[in-house]
Amino acid sequence: MFAEHRGTTQAPPPSPITAVLEKKQAVFRLGIGVKAAPPGWNGDGHAMDLLFTADIQLLAPSSVPDQTFYGRTMDPVRVNMQLARSWIDECEDSHSAQCETLVSKNTPEGSVYTSFPPHSLRVINVKSLSLSQLPKNAKYVALSYCWGQSNRHFLTTKANITELQSARGISRVWEQLPGTIQDAIECVRELGYEFLWVDALCIIQDDNQDKAEQIKQMDRVYDSALLTIISAFEPTKNANTPGMMASFDGLPWYRPYSMDRRRCQTKAVIKELEISTTLSDVKIATWKSRWATRAWTFQEQLLSKRRLFFTNPQLYFQCSCGVFCEDVVGEGKSPSAYIHTRTSLYNESSLFHDYYSGSDGNARMLMRSKFASREEAFKYYGQLIDAYTRRTMTNQADELAALEGIMAVLRTTMGTEFIHGLP
């Protein structure tokens, strides 16, 4: 299920990633699968990619010094924000160069897309609870979510912008904000950061000029963010399903709720071995969410370099060098560690995969380096557009605007201009 890199489990790719790899003692973990292979499966290769490779895992004994890849008991009340901050720090400390540049393994001669900081970016100061201009070189967090999940739909307009820019201006409209935005503000403050970008508040929604200027720099907004918080809630008609809620307004599991979170993770002790059920990878955890079906969130995900997913089952952190989550100890692992597909640490959006090697055949990440050939560029573009056109949007007139940030990157990496979305 898991294996730590020692130069034999998976050969590391060429520079620049090799520079951050360290030789570590071999670590292997097995999981117990209880589902039989489908009828007719002959076991060739790893063709079936069973939905859950391991349904049961060992929880980390307190006496074991190296708990890497053991299962971890999840907080029964809410997501572990202290753990989330440690994931961000590990990415910044261990593989920031790779996650900031997103350059392919075999970078050809030529241009590399370089993002400049967004111009005149309006942000929420989570300490003063007011709108302000982002200070030069300041770090900020972006929010990716779906409008319409809440009964509250507060927007920044020409009429209220002055009030929102005053001290504590946002606190005076706090009860009018959607729960997701309220939670995101509290989350950014808890993570120790000061600034948050949210489209509903940071763009003047009835000012066409302001909207056009901000949409035009969406690549900069999400590319330059230290982190993107993603609210990927999956509603269900059956509120008794573990990890599911029938309706919700907020970041999943950020606040303590009446429903016991222990239902997401079943534990047992058998012959002194503490075991638990396992959870899915981040793709499976989000693919039925409304967030994963919307056109605007498509580019928000691909443009973001670090993502913190709030999902029904648990919290996930994803960057180009790995995934961290609450139910498995993955901190400290090498970016090239072998992680079996469908386990909760699996990362399809990895520099260690081809950018169109996802299980569904679609683009998994938005590389910033120029494509090696015209054929490679158009193969990627085709898969990107195929995935995008499956998404839905309320206003069909936004179909090009919702792709503008991605096209800004592709202008450099494909070496072409676009006419109505076509290269």
C-alpha positions as CSV (number, residue, x, y, z in Angstrom):
1,M,0.0,0.0,0.0
2,F,2.8,2.4,0.9
3,A,6.6,2.3,0.5
4,E,9.2,5.0,1.4
5,H,11.7,5.8,-1.3
6,R,15.2,4.3,-1.2
7,G,16.0,4.6,-4.9
8,T,14.5,1.2,-5.6
9,T,10.8,1.5,-5.0
10,Q,10.4,4.2,-7.6
11,A,13.2,5.9,-9.5
12,P,13.3,9.6,-8.9
13,P,12.9,11.9,-11.9
14,P,15.7,14.2,-13.0
15,S,16.4,17.6,-11.5
16,P,15.0,19.7,-10.1
17,I,13.0,17.3,-7.9
18,T,16.0,15.0,-7.1
19,A,17.6,17.8,-5.2
20,V,15.0,17.6,-2.4
21,L,15.0,13.8,-2.0
22,E,16.7,12.3,1.0
23,K,17.7,8.7,1.5
24,K,15.6,7.3,4.3
25,Q,15.2,4.0,6.0
26,A,12.8,1.7,4.1
27,V,9.2,1.9,5.4
28,F,6.5,-0.5,4.2
29,R,2.8,-0.7,5.3
30,L,0.2,-3.2,4.3
31,G,-3.5,-2.8,4.3
32,I,-6.2,-5.5,4.4
33,G,-8.6,-5.6,1.5
34,V,-11.9,-7.3,2.2
35,K,-13.6,-6.8,-1.3
36,A,-13.2,-9.6,-3.9
37,A,-12.0,-8.8,-7.4
38,P,-14.9,-8.4,-9.9
39,P,-15.9,-11.5,-11.9
40,G,-13.6,-12.1,-14.9
41,W,-10.7,-10.2,-13.5
42,N,-7.5,-12.1,-14.4
43,G,-5.1,-10.1,-12.3
44,D,-3.0,-8.8,-15.3
45,G,-1.0,-5.7,-14.3
46,H,-3.1,-3.5,-12.0
47,A,-5.9,-3.0,-14.5
48,M,-8.8,-3.0,-12.1
49,D,-7.6,-0.4,-9.7
50,L,-10.1,-1.6,-7.0
51,L,-12.0,1.3,-5.4
52,F,-10.5,0.5,-2.0
53,T,-7.1,-1.2,-2.1
54,A,-7.2,-1.5,1.7
55,D,-10.3,-1.3,3.7
56,I,-8.6,-1.9,7.1
57,Q,-5.3,-0.4,8.4
58,L,-3.3,-0.6,11.5
59,L,-3.4,2.5,13.8
60,A,-0.1,3.8,15.0
61,P,0.9,2.3,18.3
62,S,2.3,4.9,20.7
63,S,5.4,2.7,21.3
64,V,6.5,2.9,17.7
65,P,9.0,5.7,17.1
66,D,8.4,5.9,13.3
67,Q,4.7,6.0,12.7
68,T,4.9,6.9,9.0
69,F,2.1,5.3,6.9
70,Y,0.3,4.0,10.0
71,G,-3.4,4.9,10.4
72,R,-4.2,7.9,12.7
73,T,-7.2,8.4,14.9
74,M,-9.2,11.4,13.7
75,D,-10.4,14.1,16.0
76,P,-14.1,13.1,16.7
77,V,-15.3,16.7,16.9
78,R,-13.7,18.8,14.1
79,V,-10.9,18.9,11.6
80,N,-7.4,19.2,13.0
81,M,-6.2,22.7,12.1
82,Q,-2.9,22.3,14.0
83,L,-2.1,19.4,11.7
84,A,-3.2,21.4,8.7
85,R,-0.7,24.2,9.5
86,S,2.1,21.6,9.9
87,W,1.3,20.4,6.3
88,I,1.6,23.9,4.9
89,D,4.9,24.4,6.8
90,E,6.3,21.0,5.6
91,C,5.5,21.9,1.9
92,E,7.1,25.4,2.3
93,D,10.2,24.0,4.1
94,S,10.8,20.8,2.1
95,H,9.6,21.3,-1.5
96,S,8.7,24.9,-1.9
97,A,10.9,25.3,-5.0
98,Q,9.0,22.5,-6.8
99,C,5.5,23.5,-5.7
100,E,6.1,27.2,-6.5
101,T,7.4,26.7,-10.0
102,L,5.5,23.6,-11.2
103,V,8.2,22.9,-13.9
104,S,8.0,19.5,-15.6
105,K,10.5,16.8,-15.1
106,N,12.2,17.3,-18.5
107,T,12.0,21.1,-19.0
108,P,12.8,22.0,-22.6
109,E,14.7,25.1,-23.7
110,G,12.3,28.0,-23.9
111,S,9.8,30.0,-21.9
112,V,8.5,29.1,-18.5
113,Y,5.3,30.7,-17.4
114,T,6.1,33.2,-14.6
115,S,3.2,34.6,-12.6
116,F,3.4,38.1,-11.3
117,P,1.6,39.2,-8.2
118,P,-1.9,40.4,-8.9
119,H,-2.4,44.1,-9.5
120,S,-4.3,46.1,-6.9
121,L,-5.7,43.0,-5.2
122,R,-8.5,43.7,-2.7
123,V,-8.5,41.2,0.2
124,I,-10.2,40.6,3.5
125,N,-8.0,41.5,6.5
126,V,-9.1,38.7,8.9
127,K,-7.7,40.6,11.9
128,S,-9.4,43.9,11.3
129,L,-12.4,42.4,9.5
130,S,-12.3,44.9,6.7
131,L,-11.5,45.1,3.0
132,S,-8.1,46.5,2.1
133,Q,-5.4,46.4,-0.6
134,L,-3.0,43.6,-0.3
135,P,0.4,44.9,1.0
136,K,3.4,44.4,-1.3
137,N,4.9,40.9,-0.9
138,A,2.2,39.9,1.7
139,K,1.1,36.2,1.8
140,Y,-2.6,35.6,1.3
141,V,-5.0,32.6,1.1
142,A,-7.7,32.2,-1.6
143,L,-11.1,30.5,-1.2
144,S,-12.6,28.2,-3.9
145,Y,-16.3,27.3,-3.2
146,C,-19.7,27.3,-4.9
147,W,-22.1,30.1,-4.7
148,G,-25.7,29.2,-3.8
149,Q,-25.0,26.7,-1.1
150,S,-26.3,29.2,1.5
151,N,-29.5,31.1,2.0
152,R,-27.3,34.1,2.6
153,H,-25.9,35.8,-0.5
154,F,-24.0,38.9,0.6
155,L,-22.0,40.7,-2.1
156,T,-19.7,43.7,-2.3
157,T,-21.3,46.4,-4.3
158,K,-20.7,50.1,-5.2
159,A,-23.1,51.0,-2.4
160,N,-21.4,49.1,0.4
161,I,-17.7,49.1,-0.5
162,T,-16.8,52.1,1.6
163,E,-18.5,50.6,4.7
164,L,-16.7,47.3,4.2
165,Q,-13.3,49.1,3.9
166,S,-13.8,50.8,7.3
167,A,-12.5,49.3,10.5
168,R,-14.6,46.2,11.5
169,G,-16.8,46.8,8.5
170,I,-17.2,43.1,7.7
171,S,-18.2,42.4,11.3
172,R,-21.2,44.6,10.9
173,V,-22.5,42.4,8.1
174,W,-21.3,39.1,9.6
175,E,-24.7,37.5,9.9
176,Q,-25.4,38.2,6.3
177,L,-22.3,36.3,5.1
178,P,-22.6,32.7,3.8
179,G,-21.3,30.2,6.4
180,T,-18.5,29.1,4.1
181,I,-17.1,32.6,4.0
182,Q,-17.5,33.0,7.8
183,D,-15.6,29.7,8.3
184,A,-12.9,30.6,5.8
185,I,-12.2,33.9,7.6
186,E,-11.9,32.0,10.9
187,C,-9.8,29.3,9.3
188,V,-7.3,31.8,7.9
189,R,-7.0,33.4,11.3
190,E,-6.5,30.1,13.0
191,L,-3.8,29.1,10.5
192,G,-1.9,32.2,11.4
193,Y,-2.4,34.3,8.2
194,E,-3.8,37.7,7.8
195,F,-5.3,38.1,4.4
196,L,-8.0,36.1,2.5
197,W,-9.3,36.6,-1.1
198,V,-13.0,35.7,-1.7
199,D,-14.6,36.6,-5.0
200,A,-17.9,37.6,-3.6
201,L,-16.4,40.2,-1.3
202,C,-13.1,41.2,-3.0
203,I,-14.7,42.0,-6.4
204,I,-17.3,44.8,-6.7
205,Q,-20.0,42.7,-8.2
206,D,-22.0,45.5,-9.8
207,D,-19.0,47.2,-11.3
208,N,-18.3,45.7,-14.8
209,Q,-14.9,47.3,-15.0
210,D,-13.7,46.0,-11.7
211,K,-15.1,42.5,-12.5
212,A,-13.4,42.5,-15.9
213,E,-10.0,43.5,-14.4
214,Q,-10.2,40.9,-11.7
215,I,-11.3,38.1,-14.0
216,K,-8.4,38.9,-16.4
217,Q,-5.9,38.3,-13.6
218,M,-7.4,35.1,-12.2
219,D,-4.2,33.2,-13.1
220,R,-2.3,35.6,-10.8
221,V,-4.9,35.5,-8.0
222,Y,-4.8,31.7,-7.5
223,D,-1.2,31.1,-8.7
224,S,0.2,33.7,-6.3
225,A,-1.9,32.6,-3.3
226,L,0.1,30.7,-0.6
227,L,-2.9,28.3,-0.2
228,T,-6.3,27.8,-1.6
229,I,-9.1,26.6,0.8
230,I,-11.5,24.4,-1.0
231,S,-15.0,23.7,0.3
232,A,-16.0,20.4,-1.4
233,F,-19.2,19.4,0.4
234,E,-21.1,16.4,-0.9
235,P,-24.8,16.5,0.1
236,T,-26.8,13.3,0.5
237,K,-30.5,12.5,1.1
238,N,-29.4,10.0,3.7
239,A,-28.0,11.9,6.7
240,N,-27.3,8.6,8.5
241,T,-24.5,7.8,6.0
242,P,-21.1,8.1,7.7
243,G,-19.4,11.3,6.8
244,M,-22.5,12.6,5.0
245,M,-24.8,15.6,5.8
246,A,-28.1,16.3,4.1
247,S,-27.6,20.1,4.0
248,F,-24.8,22.3,5.1
249,D,-23.6,25.9,5.0
250,G,-19.9,26.1,5.9
251,L,-16.6,24.3,5.6
252,P,-17.3,20.6,6.3
253,W,-16.3,19.7,9.9
254,Y,-14.6,23.1,10.6
255,R,-17.1,23.8,13.3
256,P,-18.0,21.2,16.0
257,Y,-21.4,19.8,15.0
258,S,-24.1,17.7,16.6
259,M,-23.3,14.7,14.4
260,D,-20.5,12.6,15.8
261,R,-17.4,12.7,13.4
262,R,-16.3,9.3,14.7
263,R,-18.8,7.8,12.2
264,C,-16.3,8.7,9.5
265,Q,-13.8,6.3,10.9
266,T,-14.6,2.9,12.5
267,K,-12.1,1.5,15.0
268,A,-11.7,-1.8,16.7
269,V,-9.1,-3.7,18.8
270,I,-8.4,-7.3,17.8
271,K,-5.8,-9.3,19.8
272,E,-4.1,-6.1,21.0
273,L,-4.0,-4.7,17.5
274,E,-5.8,-1.4,17.0
275,I,-7.3,-1.2,13.5
276,S,-9.5,1.2,11.7
277,T,-11.4,1.5,8.4
278,T,-9.6,3.6,5.7
279,L,-10.9,6.6,3.8
280,S,-10.6,7.4,0.1
281,D,-8.1,9.6,-1.8
282,V,-8.9,13.3,-2.3
283,K,-10.2,12.8,-5.8
284,I,-12.8,10.2,-4.7
285,A,-13.6,12.4,-1.7
286,T,-14.5,15.4,-3.8
287,W,-15.8,14.0,-7.2
288,K,-19.5,14.0,-6.2
289,S,-19.3,17.4,-4.6
290,R,-21.0,20.3,-6.3
291,W,-17.6,22.1,-6.3
292,A,-16.2,19.4,-8.6
293,T,-19.0,20.0,-11.2
294,R,-18.8,23.8,-11.6
295,A,-16.9,25.5,-14.4
296,W,-15.4,28.4,-12.3
297,T,-13.8,26.0,-9.8
298,F,-12.1,24.1,-12.6
299,Q,-9.4,26.8,-13.1
300,E,-9.4,27.6,-9.4
301,Q,-8.1,24.1,-8.7
302,L,-5.6,23.9,-11.5
303,L,-4.1,27.4,-10.9
304,S,-3.7,26.8,-7.2
305,K,-0.3,25.5,-6.0
306,R,-1.4,24.3,-2.5
307,R,-4.9,23.2,-1.7
308,L,-6.6,22.5,1.6
309,F,-9.7,20.4,0.9
310,F,-12.6,20.4,3.4
311,T,-14.6,17.3,2.5
312,N,-17.2,15.1,4.0
313,P,-14.9,12.4,5.3
314,Q,-11.8,14.4,6.3
315,L,-9.3,17.2,5.7
316,Y,-6.8,16.8,2.8
317,F,-3.7,18.9,1.9
318,Q,-2.5,18.6,-1.7
319,C,0.6,20.1,-3.5
320,S,2.6,18.9,-6.4
321,C,4.8,16.8,-4.2
322,G,2.2,14.9,-2.1
323,V,-1.0,14.6,-0.2
324,F,-1.5,14.8,3.6
325,C,-4.7,13.8,5.4
326,E,-6.0,13.1,8.8
327,D,-6.5,9.4,8.8
328,V,-2.9,8.3,7.8
329,V,0.5,9.5,9.1
330,G,2.1,10.8,5.9
331,E,4.2,13.7,7.3
332,G,7.9,13.5,6.5
333,K,7.6,11.1,3.5
334,S,9.6,11.6,0.4
335,P,7.8,13.1,-2.6
336,S,8.7,9.9,-4.6
337,A,7.4,7.5,-2.0
338,Y,5.2,4.8,-3.5
339,I,1.6,5.4,-2.7
340,H,-1.0,3.0,-4.1
341,T,-3.9,4.4,-6.0
342,R,-7.1,4.8,-4.1
343,T,-5.4,5.1,-0.8
344,S,-5.9,8.4,1.1
345,L,-2.4,9.6,0.5
346,Y,-2.5,9.1,-3.3
347,N,-1.8,12.2,-5.3
348,E,-2.8,12.2,-9.0
349,S,-1.7,15.9,-9.3
350,S,2.0,15.0,-8.8
351,L,5.2,16.1,-10.5
352,F,6.0,12.4,-10.4
353,H,3.2,11.6,-12.9
354,D,2.7,12.8,-16.4
355,Y,0.3,15.8,-16.4
356,Y,-2.3,13.8,-18.3
357,S,-1.9,10.4,-16.6
358,G,-4.9,10.6,-14.4
359,S,-7.2,7.5,-14.0
360,D,-9.8,9.3,-16.1
361,G,-7.4,10.3,-18.8
362,N,-7.7,14.0,-18.1
363,A,-5.2,16.7,-17.2
364,R,-4.2,16.4,-13.6
365,M,-2.2,19.6,-13.2
366,L,-1.4,22.8,-15.0
367,M,2.3,22.8,-15.8
368,R,4.2,26.1,-16.0
369,S,7.0,24.9,-18.4
370,K,6.8,25.0,-22.2
371,F,5.6,21.8,-23.9
372,A,8.3,19.7,-25.5
373,S,6.4,19.4,-28.8
374,R,3.3,20.7,-30.6
375,E,1.8,17.2,-30.3
376,E,2.2,17.1,-26.6
377,A,0.7,20.6,-26.2
378,F,-2.4,19.8,-28.2
379,K,-2.9,16.5,-26.5
380,Y,-2.9,18.3,-23.1
381,Y,-5.1,21.1,-24.4
382,G,-7.7,18.6,-25.8
383,Q,-7.9,16.7,-22.5
384,L,-8.1,20.0,-20.6
385,I,-11.0,21.2,-22.7
386,D,-12.8,17.8,-22.6
387,A,-12.7,18.0,-18.8
388,Y,-13.8,21.6,-18.7
389,T,-16.8,21.2,-21.0
390,R,-18.3,18.6,-18.7
391,R,-18.6,21.3,-16.0
392,T,-21.8,23.3,-15.5
393,M,-22.3,27.0,-15.1
394,T,-25.3,29.2,-14.3
395,N,-24.5,31.9,-17.0
396,Q,-23.3,30.4,-20.2
397,A,-21.9,33.7,-21.2
398,D,-19.1,33.1,-18.7
399,E,-17.7,30.0,-20.5
400,L,-14.6,31.9,-21.7
401,A,-14.2,34.1,-18.7
402,A,-14.1,31.0,-16.4
403,L,-11.2,29.7,-18.5
404,E,-9.3,32.9,-18.8
405,G,-6.8,32.1,-16.0
406,I,-5.8,28.8,-17.6
407,M,-5.5,30.4,-21.1
408,A,-3.1,33.0,-19.6
409,V,-0.8,30.1,-18.6
410,L,-1.2,28.2,-21.9
411,R,-0.3,31.3,-23.9
412,T,3.2,30.8,-22.6
413,T,3.5,27.1,-22.3
414,M,1.8,26.4,-25.7
415,G,3.4,29.4,-27.4
416,T,0.2,30.6,-28.9
417,E,-2.7,33.1,-28.7
418,F,-6.3,32.1,-28.3
419,I,-9.3,33.1,-30.3
420,H,-12.6,32.3,-28.5
421,G,-10.8,29.6,-26.5
422,L,-9.1,28.0,-29.6
423,P,-5.3,28.1,-30.0
